[in-house]
């Protein structure tokens, strides 16, 4: 019997072959505009400037789109753009999953898509399914009896944890990985997903970079899967 991760890998691969509807692509384009608008507004935030300064010092081929900076390596661009997208906390919210889906997935897709000169439709399709995966994972963690996400109840940030897997799916689709490789990217990214809500309770600016870290982890997971690293199909 196929696992959920394997089923997701197959669906993601099939989307890269068949594409999605104009209606879904139009909605994905709205997510891009939302992320870019939030990111531009956050360029002068102290936390985003910290991340900007750090990623500029990282080595690697500078071939990916970055907001408020010159081009950067793909994973670094994803980290910066994701941090910018979530820093003001005005990014889109999906209430049934209790998370912000676009602030991780869109930066990951833009980073990889710009590096690979992907077609606009490919980027839109990757964003659409990456967001779908992110939201479905968040919804699976919603406890009806508690009336809240089990992630939140246990002090975890669903946005960044689920967003890492959704970002990995989007990045893997743009890298044109096959179904098994996409499944591995999902499995690898599950070991990278992170984020605590402690900063909301006791202070700190780290939450502002949670979506950036998720986007970064998703890109790295897809790159590792492309290079031959495998992940568990049972996450």
C-alpha positions as CSV (number, residue, x, y, z in Angstrom):
1,X,0.0,0.0,0.0
2,X,1.3,3.5,-0.9
3,X,2.0,5.9,1.8
4,X,0.6,9.4,1.8
5,X,4.0,10.8,0.9
6,X,4.2,8.5,-2.1
7,X,0.8,9.5,-3.2
8,X,1.7,13.2,-2.9
9,X,4.9,12.5,-4.9
10,X,2.8,10.9,-7.7
11,X,0.3,13.7,-7.8
12,X,3.0,16.3,-7.8
13,X,4.8,14.6,-10.7
14,X,1.6,14.3,-12.7
15,X,0.9,18.0,-12.3
16,X,4.3,18.7,-13.8
17,X,3.3,16.7,-16.8
18,X,-0.4,17.8,-17.2
19,X,-0.5,21.3,-15.6
20,X,-3.3,22.9,-13.7
21,X,-6.3,25.0,-14.7
22,X,-6.2,28.7,-15.5
23,X,-8.4,29.4,-12.5
24,X,-5.9,27.8,-10.1
25,X,-3.0,29.5,-11.7
26,X,-4.7,32.9,-11.4
27,X,-5.2,32.3,-7.7
28,X,-1.5,31.3,-7.3
29,X,-0.6,34.6,-9.0
30,X,-2.5,36.5,-6.3
31,X,-0.5,34.6,-3.7
32,X,2.7,35.9,-5.4
33,X,1.5,39.5,-5.3
34,X,0.6,39.1,-1.7
35,X,4.0,37.8,-0.7
36,X,5.9,40.4,-2.7
37,X,3.8,43.2,-1.2
38,X,4.4,42.0,2.3
39,X,8.1,41.5,1.6
40,X,8.6,45.0,0.2
41,X,6.9,46.4,3.3
42,X,9.2,44.5,5.6
43,X,12.6,45.4,4.0
44,X,13.4,47.8,6.8
45,X,12.5,45.5,9.7
46,X,15.5,44.8,12.0
47,X,15.0,41.0,11.8
48,X,14.9,41.0,8.0
49,X,18.0,43.2,7.8
50,X,19.8,40.7,10.0
51,X,18.9,37.8,7.7
52,X,19.8,39.9,4.6
53,X,23.3,40.7,6.0
54,X,23.9,37.0,6.8
55,X,22.8,35.5,3.5
56,X,24.9,38.1,1.6
57,X,28.0,36.6,3.2
58,X,27.2,33.0,2.1
59,X,29.1,31.6,-0.8
60,X,27.5,29.9,-3.8
61,X,26.2,30.8,-7.3
62,X,24.1,33.9,-7.1
63,X,21.4,32.9,-9.5
64,X,18.1,33.3,-7.7
65,X,15.7,36.3,-7.3
66,X,15.9,38.0,-3.9
67,X,13.8,41.0,-2.6
68,X,15.9,43.8,-1.3
69,X,19.2,42.2,-2.3
70,X,21.2,41.2,-5.3
71,X,20.7,37.7,-6.6
72,X,21.6,34.9,-4.1
73,X,22.1,31.1,-4.1
74,X,18.6,29.5,-4.2
75,X,18.4,28.4,-0.6
76,X,19.7,31.7,0.6
77,X,17.2,33.6,-1.5
78,X,14.4,31.4,-0.2
79,X,15.5,32.2,3.4
80,X,15.6,35.9,2.8
81,X,12.3,36.1,0.9
82,X,10.5,33.9,3.3
83,X,11.6,36.0,6.2
84,X,10.5,39.1,4.5
85,X,7.1,37.6,3.6
86,X,6.3,36.7,7.2
87,X,8.1,39.5,9.2
88,X,5.1,41.8,9.4
89,X,2.7,38.9,10.1
90,X,0.2,40.2,7.4
91,X,0.7,37.2,5.1
92,X,-2.3,35.2,4.0
93,X,-4.0,32.9,6.6
94,X,-5.8,29.6,6.0
95,X,-8.1,29.3,9.0
96,X,-9.0,25.6,8.7
97,X,-5.3,24.7,9.0
98,X,-4.4,27.6,11.3
99,X,-1.3,28.6,9.3
100,X,0.1,31.0,6.8
101,X,0.7,28.9,3.6
102,X,2.2,31.3,1.1
103,X,5.0,32.9,3.0
104,X,7.1,29.7,2.8
105,X,6.0,28.1,-0.5
106,X,6.1,31.2,-2.7
107,X,9.6,32.2,-1.7
108,X,10.9,28.6,-2.3
109,X,9.2,28.5,-5.7
110,X,10.5,31.9,-6.8
111,X,14.0,31.0,-5.7
112,X,14.1,27.8,-7.6
113,X,12.1,29.0,-10.5
114,X,14.3,32.0,-11.1
115,X,17.4,29.9,-10.9
116,X,16.1,27.4,-13.4
117,X,14.3,30.0,-15.6
118,X,11.2,28.0,-15.2
119,X,8.1,28.8,-17.2
120,X,5.6,31.0,-15.4
121,X,3.0,28.3,-15.6
122,X,5.4,25.8,-14.0
123,X,6.0,28.2,-11.1
124,X,2.3,28.8,-10.6
125,X,1.6,25.0,-10.6
126,X,4.3,24.4,-8.1
127,X,3.0,27.1,-5.8
128,X,-0.5,25.8,-6.0
129,X,0.3,22.2,-5.1
130,X,2.9,23.3,-2.5
131,X,0.3,25.4,-0.8
132,X,-2.2,22.5,-1.0
133,X,0.2,20.2,0.7
134,X,0.9,22.8,3.4
135,X,-2.7,23.4,4.2
136,X,-3.7,19.7,4.2
137,X,-0.9,18.9,6.7
138,X,-2.1,21.8,8.9
139,X,-5.7,20.6,8.7
140,X,-4.7,17.1,9.6
141,X,-3.3,18.6,12.8
142,X,-6.5,20.3,13.8
143,X,-8.2,18.8,16.8
144,X,-11.9,19.4,16.7
145,X,-12.4,18.6,20.4
146,X,-9.8,21.1,21.4
147,X,-10.9,23.6,18.7
148,X,-7.3,24.3,17.9
149,X,-4.2,22.9,16.1
150,X,-2.3,20.2,18.0
151,X,0.8,22.1,16.8
152,X,-0.2,25.2,18.7
153,X,-1.3,23.2,21.7
154,X,2.2,21.7,22.0
155,X,4.0,24.9,21.4
156,X,5.0,24.3,17.7
157,X,4.5,26.7,14.8
158,X,2.4,24.9,12.2
159,X,3.2,27.4,9.5
160,X,6.9,26.7,9.4
161,X,6.7,23.0,10.1
162,X,4.1,22.2,7.4
163,X,5.5,24.9,5.2
164,X,8.8,23.1,5.0
165,X,7.2,20.1,3.4
166,X,5.1,22.2,1.0
167,X,8.1,24.2,0.0
168,X,10.0,21.0,-0.7
169,X,7.2,19.8,-3.0
170,X,7.1,23.1,-4.9
171,X,10.9,23.1,-5.3
172,X,11.1,19.5,-6.4
173,X,8.4,20.0,-9.0
174,X,10.3,22.9,-10.5
175,X,13.5,20.8,-10.5
176,X,11.5,18.3,-12.5
177,X,12.2,15.4,-10.1
178,X,10.3,12.2,-10.6
179,X,7.7,10.9,-8.3
180,X,10.1,8.9,-6.1
181,X,12.5,11.8,-5.8
182,X,9.6,14.1,-4.8
183,X,8.6,11.6,-2.2
184,X,12.2,11.6,-0.9
185,X,12.2,15.4,-0.9
186,X,9.1,15.3,1.3
187,X,10.7,12.7,3.6
188,X,14.0,14.7,3.9
189,X,12.1,18.0,4.5
190,X,10.2,16.4,7.4
191,X,13.6,16.2,9.2
192,X,14.1,19.9,8.6
193,X,10.7,21.3,9.6
194,X,11.0,23.4,12.8
195,X,9.5,26.3,14.7
196,X,8.5,27.0,18.2
197,X,5.9,29.6,19.4
198,X,8.0,30.5,22.5
199,X,8.9,33.8,21.0
200,X,5.3,34.8,21.1
201,X,5.2,34.1,24.8
202,X,8.6,35.2,26.2
203,X,10.0,37.5,23.5
204,X,12.5,37.4,20.6
205,X,12.4,38.1,16.9
206,X,13.1,34.6,15.7
207,X,9.5,33.9,14.6
208,X,9.9,36.4,11.8
209,X,12.3,34.1,10.0
210,X,10.3,30.9,10.5
211,X,8.8,31.0,7.0
212,X,12.2,31.8,5.6
213,X,13.7,28.8,7.3
214,X,10.9,26.6,6.0
215,X,11.4,27.8,2.5
216,X,15.2,27.3,2.9
217,X,14.7,23.8,4.2
218,X,12.3,22.9,1.4
219,X,14.8,24.0,-1.3
220,X,17.7,22.2,0.4
221,X,15.6,19.0,0.8
222,X,14.7,19.1,-2.9
223,X,18.4,19.6,-3.9
224,X,19.4,16.7,-1.7
225,X,16.8,14.5,-3.2
226,X,17.9,15.5,-6.7
227,X,21.5,14.6,-5.7
228,X,20.5,11.1,-4.5
229,X,19.8,11.4,-0.8
230,X,16.6,9.5,0.1
231,X,14.0,10.2,2.7
232,X,11.5,7.9,4.5
233,X,8.2,7.5,2.6
234,X,6.3,7.1,5.8
235,X,6.4,10.7,7.2
